[in-house]
Amino acid sequence: MSRADTALDVLAFLRGIAGEFAAIHRGSDYSLWRGEAKHRVGQYLSGAEPFPVWSISKPSQRSRALSPAALTT
């Protein structure tokens, strides 16, 4: 998946994911879809503002990145 350019791109992507989710009717299908969709969402959003900070894996690093001081620099 390529880097998202605009908020509209992100919304379109998330609508697509929501549509896939809505089409699932069996638990076994959901379990297969969930892991793959989680990866796709993470990859896509890590390239879209303001979401790259969520790609930081450790919560302590993420909270520092989201601090008011970090956001104003």
Distance bins in CASP14 RR format, pairs under 12 A and 6 or more apart:
PFRMAT RR
TARGET T0000
AUTHOR 0000-0000-0000
RMODE 2
METHOD distances of the structure
MODEL  1
1 9 0 0 0 0 0 1 0 0 0 0 0
1 10 0 0 0 0 0 1 0 0 0 0 0
1 12 0 0 0 0 0 1 0 0 0 0 0
1 13 1 0 0 1 0 0 0 0 0 0 0
1 16 0 0 0 0 0 1 0 0 0 0 0
1 17 0 0 0 0 0 1 0 0 0 0 0
1 36 0 0 0 0 0 1 0 0 0 0 0
1 37 0 0 0 0 0 1 0 0 0 0 0
1 39 0 0 0 0 1 0 0 0 0 0 0
1 40 1 0 0 1 0 0 0 0 0 0 0
1 41 0 0 0 0 1 0 0 0 0 0 0
1 42 0 0 0 0 1 0 0 0 0 0 0
1 43 1 0 1 0 0 0 0 0 0 0 0
1 44 1 0 1 0 0 0 0 0 0 0 0
1 45 0 0 0 0 1 0 0 0 0 0 0
1 46 0 0 0 0 1 0 0 0 0 0 0
1 47 0 0 0 0 1 0 0 0 0 0 0
1 48 0 0 0 0 0 1 0 0 0 0 0
2 9 0 0 0 0 1 0 0 0 0 0 0
2 13 0 0 0 0 0 1 0 0 0 0 0
2 40 0 0 0 0 0 1 0 0 0 0 0
2 43 0 0 0 0 1 0 0 0 0 0 0
2 44 0 0 0 0 1 0 0 0 0 0 0
2 46 0 0 0 0 0 1 0 0 0 0 0
2 47 0 0 0 0 1 0 0 0 0 0 0
2 48 0 0 0 0 0 1 0 0 0 0 0
3 9 0 0 0 0 1 0 0 0 0 0 0
3 10 0 0 0 0 0 1 0 0 0 0 0
3 13 0 0 0 0 0 1 0 0 0 0 0
3 43 0 0 0 0 1 0 0 0 0 0 0
3 44 0 0 0 0 1 0 0 0 0 0 0
3 45 0 0 0 0 0 1 0 0 0 0 0
3 46 0 0 0 0 1 0 0 0 0 0 0
3 47 1 0 1 0 0 0 0 0 0 0 0
3 48 1 0 0 1 0 0 0 0 0 0 0
3 49 0 0 0 0 0 1 0 0 0 0 0
3 51 0 0 0 0 0 1 0 0 0 0 0
3 52 0 0 0 0 0 1 0 0 0 0 0
4 10 1 0 1 0 0 0 0 0 0 0 0
4 11 0 0 0 0 1 0 0 0 0 0 0
4 12 0 0 0 0 1 0 0 0 0 0 0
4 13 1 0 0 1 0 0 0 0 0 0 0
4 14 0 0 0 0 0 1 0 0 0 0 0
4 41 0 0 0 0 0 1 0 0 0 0 0
4 42 0 0 0 0 0 1 0 0 0 0 0
4 43 0 0 0 0 0 1 0 0 0 0 0
4 44 1 0 0 1 0 0 0 0 0 0 0
4 45 1 0 0 1 0 0 0 0 0 0 0
4 46 0 0 0 0 1 0 0 0 0 0 0
4 47 1 0 1 0 0 0 0 0 0 0 0
4 48 1 1 0 0 0 0 0 0 0 0 0
4 49 0 0 0 0 1 0 0 0 0 0 0
4 50 0 0 0 0 0 1 0 0 0 0 0
4 51 0 0 0 0 1 0 0 0 0 0 0
4 52 0 0 0 0 0 1 0 0 0 0 0
5 11 0 0 0 0 0 1 0 0 0 0 0
5 12 0 0 0 0 0 1 0 0 0 0 0
5 13 0 0 0 0 0 1 0 0 0 0 0
5 44 0 0 0 0 0 1 0 0 0 0 0
5 47 0 0 0 0 1 0 0 0 0 0 0
5 48 0 0 0 0 1 0 0 0 0 0 0
5 49 0 0 0 0 1 0 0 0 0 0 0
6 12 0 0 0 0 1 0 0 0 0 0 0
6 13 0 0 0 0 0 1 0 0 0 0 0
6 48 0 0 0 0 1 0 0 0 0 0 0
6 49 0 0 0 0 1 0 0 0 0 0 0
7 13 0 0 0 0 0 1 0 0 0 0 0
7 14 0 0 0 0 0 1 0 0 0 0 0
7 45 0 0 0 0 0 1 0 0 0 0 0
7 48 0 0 0 0 1 0 0 0 0 0 0
7 49 0 0 0 0 1 0 0 0 0 0 0
7 50 0 0 0 0 1 0 0 0 0 0 0
7 51 0 0 0 0 0 1 0 0 0 0 0
8 14 0 0 0 0 0 1 0 0 0 0 0
8 15 0 0 0 0 0 1 0 0 0 0 0
8 48 0 0 0 0 0 1 0 0 0 0 0
9 15 0 0 0 0 0 1 0 0 0 0 0
9 16 0 0 0 0 0 1 0 0 0 0 0
9 44 0 0 0 0 1 0 0 0 0 0 0
9 45 0 0 0 0 0 1 0 0 0 0 0
9 47 0 0 0 0 0 1 0 0 0 0 0
9 48 1 0 0 1 0 0 0 0 0 0 0
9 49 0 0 0 0 0 1 0 0 0 0 0
9 51 0 0 0 0 0 1 0 0 0 0 0
10 16 0 0 0 0 0 1 0 0 0 0 0
10 17 0 0 0 0 0 1 0 0 0 0 0
10 41 0 0 0 0 0 1 0 0 0 0 0
10 42 0 0 0 0 0 1 0 0 0 0 0
10 44 1 0 0 1 0 0 0 0 0 0 0
10 45 1 0 0 1 0 0 0 0 0 0 0
10 46 0 0 0 0 0 1 0 0 0 0 0
10 47 0 0 0 0 1 0 0 0 0 0 0
10 48 1 0 1 0 0 0 0 0 0 0 0
10 49 0 0 0 0 1 0 0 0 0 0 0
10 50 0 0 0 0 0 1 0 0 0 0 0
10 51 1 0 0 1 0 0 0 0 0 0 0
11 17 0 0 0 0 0 1 0 0 0 0 0
11 18 0 0 0 0 0 1 0 0 0 0 0
11 44 0 0 0 0 0 1 0 0 0 0 0
11 45 0 0 0 0 0 1 0 0 0 0 0
11 48 0 0 0 0 0 1 0 0 0 0 0
12 18 0 0 0 0 0 1 0 0 0 0 0
12 19 0 0 0 0 0 1 0 0 0 0 0
12 44 0 0 0 0 0 1 0 0 0 0 0
12 48 0 0 0 0 0 1 0 0 0 0 0
13 19 0 0 0 0 0 1 0 0 0 0 0
13 20 0 0 0 0 0 1 0 0 0 0 0
13 37 0 0 0 0 0 1 0 0 0 0 0
13 40 0 0 0 0 1 0 0 0 0 0 0
13 41 0 0 0 0 1 0 0 0 0 0 0
13 42 0 0 0 0 0 1 0 0 0 0 0
13 43 0 0 0 0 0 1 0 0 0 0 0
13 44 1 0 1 0 0 0 0 0 0 0 0
13 45 0 0 0 0 1 0 0 0 0 0 0
13 47 0 0 0 0 0 1 0 0 0 0 0
13 48 0 0 0 0 1 0 0 0 0 0 0
13 51 0 0 0 0 0 1 0 0 0 0 0
14 20 0 0 0 0 0 1 0 0 0 0 0
14 21 0 0 0 0 0 1 0 0 0 0 0
14 37 0 0 0 0 0 1 0 0 0 0 0
14 40 0 0 0 0 0 1 0 0 0 0 0
14 41 1 0 0 1 0 0 0 0 0 0 0
14 42 0 0 0 0 0 1 0 0 0 0 0
14 44 0 0 0 0 1 0 0 0 0 0 0
14 45 0 0 0 0 1 0 0 0 0 0 0
14 48 0 0 0 0 0 1 0 0 0 0 0
14 51 0 0 0 0 0 1 0 0 0 0 0
15 21 0 0 0 0 0 1 0 0 0 0 0
15 22 0 0 0 0 0 1 0 0 0 0 0
16 22 0 0 0 0 1 0 0 0 0 0 0
16 23 0 0 0 0 0 1 0 0 0 0 0
16 37 0 0 0 0 1 0 0 0 0 0 0
16 40 0 0 0 0 0 1 0 0 0 0 0
16 41 0 0 0 0 0 1 0 0 0 0 0
16 44 0 0 0 0 0 1 0 0 0 0 0
17 23 0 0 0 0 0 1 0 0 0 0 0
17 24 0 0 0 0 0 1 0 0 0 0 0
17 33 0 0 0 0 1 0 0 0 0 0 0
17 34 0 0 0 0 0 1 0 0 0 0 0
17 35 0 0 0 0 0 1 0 0 0 0 0
17 36 0 0 0 0 0 1 0 0 0 0 0
17 37 1 0 1 0 0 0 0 0 0 0 0
17 38 0 0 0 0 1 0 0 0 0 0 0
17 39 0 0 0 0 0 1 0 0 0 0 0
17 40 1 0 0 1 0 0 0 0 0 0 0
17 41 1 0 0 1 0 0 0 0 0 0 0
17 42 0 0 0 0 0 1 0 0 0 0 0
17 43 0 0 0 0 0 1 0 0 0 0 0
17 44 0 0 0 0 1 0 0 0 0 0 0
17 45 0 0 0 0 0 1 0 0 0 0 0
18 24 0 0 0 0 0 1 0 0 0 0 0
18 37 0 0 0 0 0 1 0 0 0 0 0
18 41 0 0 0 0 0 1 0 0 0 0 0
19 33 0 0 0 0 0 1 0 0 0 0 0
19 37 0 0 0 0 0 1 0 0 0 0 0
20 29 0 0 0 0 0 1 0 0 0 0 0
20 30 0 0 0 0 0 1 0 0 0 0 0
20 32 0 0 0 0 0 1 0 0 0 0 0
20 33 1 0 0 1 0 0 0 0 0 0 0
20 34 0 0 0 0 0 1 0 0 0 0 0
20 35 0 0 0 0 0 1 0 0 0 0 0
20 36 0 0 0 0 1 0 0 0 0 0 0
20 37 1 0 0 1 0 0 0 0 0 0 0
20 40 0 0 0 0 1 0 0 0 0 0 0
20 41 0 0 0 0 0 1 0 0 0 0 0
21 27 0 0 0 0 0 1 0 0 0 0 0
21 29 0 0 0 0 0 1 0 0 0 0 0
21 30 0 0 0 0 1 0 0 0 0 0 0
21 33 1 0 0 1 0 0 0 0 0 0 0
21 34 0 0 0 0 1 0 0 0 0 0 0
21 36 0 0 0 0 0 1 0 0 0 0 0
21 37 1 0 0 1 0 0 0 0 0 0 0
21 38 0 0 0 0 0 1 0 0 0 0 0
21 40 0 0 0 0 0 1 0 0 0 0 0
21 41 0 0 0 0 0 1 0 0 0 0 0
22 30 0 0 0 0 0 1 0 0 0 0 0
22 33 0 0 0 0 0 1 0 0 0 0 0
23 29 0 0 0 0 1 0 0 0 0 0 0
23 30 0 0 0 0 0 1 0 0 0 0 0
23 33 0 0 0 0 1 0 0 0 0 0 0
23 37 0 0 0 0 0 1 0 0 0 0 0
24 30 1 0 1 0 0 0 0 0 0 0 0
24 31 0 0 0 0 1 0 0 0 0 0 0
24 32 0 0 0 0 1 0 0 0 0 0 0
24 33 1 0 1 0 0 0 0 0 0 0 0
24 34 0 0 0 0 1 0 0 0 0 0 0
24 36 0 0 0 0 0 1 0 0 0 0 0
24 37 0 0 0 0 1 0 0 0 0 0 0
25 33 0 0 0 0 0 1 0 0 0 0 0
26 32 0 0 0 0 1 0 0 0 0 0 0
26 33 0 0 0 0 0 1 0 0 0 0 0
27 33 0 0 0 0 1 0 0 0 0 0 0
27 34 0 0 0 0 1 0 0 0 0 0 0
28 34 0 0 0 0 0 1 0 0 0 0 0
29 35 0 0 0 0 0 1 0 0 0 0 0
29 36 0 0 0 0 0 1 0 0 0 0 0
29 37 0 0 0 0 0 1 0 0 0 0 0
30 36 0 0 0 0 0 1 0 0 0 0 0
30 37 0 0 0 0 1 0 0 0 0 0 0
30 38 0 0 0 0 0 1 0 0 0 0 0
31 37 0 0 0 0 0 1 0 0 0 0 0
31 38 0 0 0 0 0 1 0 0 0 0 0
32 38 0 0 0 0 0 1 0 0 0 0 0
33 39 0 0 0 0 0 1 0 0 0 0 0
33 40 0 0 0 0 0 1 0 0 0 0 0
33 41 0 0 0 0 0 1 0 0 0 0 0
34 40 0 0 0 0 0 1 0 0 0 0 0
34 41 0 0 0 0 0 1 0 0 0 0 0
35 41 0 0 0 0 1 0 0 0 0 0 0
35 42 0 0 0 0 0 1 0 0 0 0 0
36 42 0 0 0 0 0 1 0 0 0 0 0
36 43 0 0 0 0 0 1 0 0 0 0 0
37 43 0 0 0 0 0 1 0 0 0 0 0
37 44 0 0 0 0 0 1 0 0 0 0 0
37 45 0 0 0 0 0 1 0 0 0 0 0
38 44 0 0 0 0 0 1 0 0 0 0 0
38 45 0 0 0 0 0 1 0 0 0 0 0
39 45 0 0 0 0 0 1 0 0 0 0 0
39 46 0 0 0 0 0 1 0 0 0 0 0
40 46 0 0 0 0 0 1 0 0 0 0 0
41 47 0 0 0 0 0 1 0 0 0 0 0
41 48 0 0 0 0 0 1 0 0 0 0 0
41 51 0 0 0 0 1 0 0 0 0 0 0
41 54 0 0 0 0 0 1 0 0 0 0 0
41 55 0 0 0 0 0 1 0 0 0 0 0
42 48 0 0 0 0 1 0 0 0 0 0 0
42 51 0 0 0 0 1 0 0 0 0 0 0
42 52 0 0 0 0 0 1 0 0 0 0 0
42 54 1 0 0 1 0 0 0 0 0 0 0
42 55 1 0 0 1 0 0 0 0 0 0 0
42 57 0 0 0 0 0 1 0 0 0 0 0
43 51 0 0 0 0 0 1 0 0 0 0 0
43 52 0 0 0 0 0 1 0 0 0 0 0
43 54 0 0 0 0 0 1 0 0 0 0 0
43 55 0 0 0 0 1 0 0 0 0 0 0
44 51 0 0 0 0 1 0 0 0 0 0 0
44 52 0 0 0 0 0 1 0 0 0 0 0
44 54 0 0 0 0 0 1 0 0 0 0 0
44 55 0 0 0 0 0 1 0 0 0 0 0
45 51 1 0 1 0 0 0 0 0 0 0 0
45 52 0 0 0 0 1 0 0 0 0 0 0
45 53 0 0 0 0 0 1 0 0 0 0 0
45 54 1 0 0 1 0 0 0 0 0 0 0
45 55 1 0 0 1 0 0 0 0 0 0 0
46 52 1 0 1 0 0 0 0 0 0 0 0
46 53 0 0 0 0 1 0 0 0 0 0 0
46 54 1 0 0 1 0 0 0 0 0 0 0
46 55 1 1 0 0 0 0 0 0 0 0 0
46 56 0 0 0 0 1 0 0 0 0 0 0
46 57 0 0 0 0 0 1 0 0 0 0 0
47 53 0 0 0 0 0 1 0 0 0 0 0
47 54 0 0 0 0 0 1 0 0 0 0 0
47 55 1 0 0 1 0 0 0 0 0 0 0
48 54 0 0 0 0 0 1 0 0 0 0 0
48 55 0 0 0 0 0 1 0 0 0 0 0
50 65 0 0 0 0 0 1 0 0 0 0 0
50 66 0 0 0 0 1 0 0 0 0 0 0
50 70 0 0 0 0 0 1 0 0 0 0 0
50 71 0 0 0 0 1 0 0 0 0 0 0
51 62 0 0 0 0 0 1 0 0 0 0 0
51 65 0 0 0 0 0 1 0 0 0 0 0
51 66 0 0 0 0 0 1 0 0 0 0 0
52 62 0 0 0 0 0 1 0 0 0 0 0
52 65 0 0 0 0 1 0 0 0 0 0 0
52 66 0 0 0 0 0 1 0 0 0 0 0
53 59 0 0 0 0 0 1 0 0 0 0 0
53 61 0 0 0 0 1 0 0 0 0 0 0
53 62 1 0 0 1 0 0 0 0 0 0 0
53 63 0 0 0 0 1 0 0 0 0 0 0
53 64 0 0 0 0 1 0 0 0 0 0 0
53 65 1 0 1 0 0 0 0 0 0 0 0
53 66 1 0 1 0 0 0 0 0 0 0 0
53 67 0 0 0 0 0 1 0 0 0 0 0
53 70 0 0 0 0 1 0 0 0 0 0 0
53 71 0 0 0 0 1 0 0 0 0 0 0
54 61 0 0 0 0 0 1 0 0 0 0 0
54 62 1 0 0 1 0 0 0 0 0 0 0
54 63 0 0 0 0 0 1 0 0 0 0 0
54 65 0 0 0 0 1 0 0 0 0 0 0
54 66 0 0 0 0 1 0 0 0 0 0 0
55 61 0 0 0 0 0 1 0 0 0 0 0
55 62 0 0 0 0 1 0 0 0 0 0 0
55 65 0 0 0 0 0 1 0 0 0 0 0
56 62 1 0 1 0 0 0 0 0 0 0 0
56 63 0 0 0 0 1 0 0 0 0 0 0
56 64 0 0 0 0 1 0 0 0 0 0 0
56 65 1 0 1 0 0 0 0 0 0 0 0
56 66 0 0 0 0 1 0 0 0 0 0 0
56 70 0 0 0 0 0 1 0 0 0 0 0
57 65 0 0 0 0 0 1 0 0 0 0 0
58 64 0 0 0 0 1 0 0 0 0 0 0
58 65 0 0 0 0 0 1 0 0 0 0 0
59 65 0 0 0 0 0 1 0 0 0 0 0
59 66 0 0 0 0 0 1 0 0 0 0 0
60 66 0 0 0 0 0 1 0 0 0 0 0
60 67 0 0 0 0 0 1 0 0 0 0 0
61 67 0 0 0 0 0 1 0 0 0 0 0
61 70 0 0 0 0 0 1 0 0 0 0 0
62 70 0 0 0 0 0 1 0 0 0 0 0
63 69 0 0 0 0 0 1 0 0 0 0 0
63 70 0 0 0 0 1 0 0 0 0 0 0
63 71 0 0 0 0 0 1 0 0 0 0 0
64 70 1 0 0 1 0 0 0 0 0 0 0
64 71 0 0 0 0 0 1 0 0 0 0 0
65 71 0 0 0 0 1 0 0 0 0 0 0
65 73 0 0 0 0 0 1 0 0 0 0 0
66 72 0 0 0 0 0 1 0 0 0 0 0
67 73 0 0 0 0 0 1 0 0 0 0 0
END
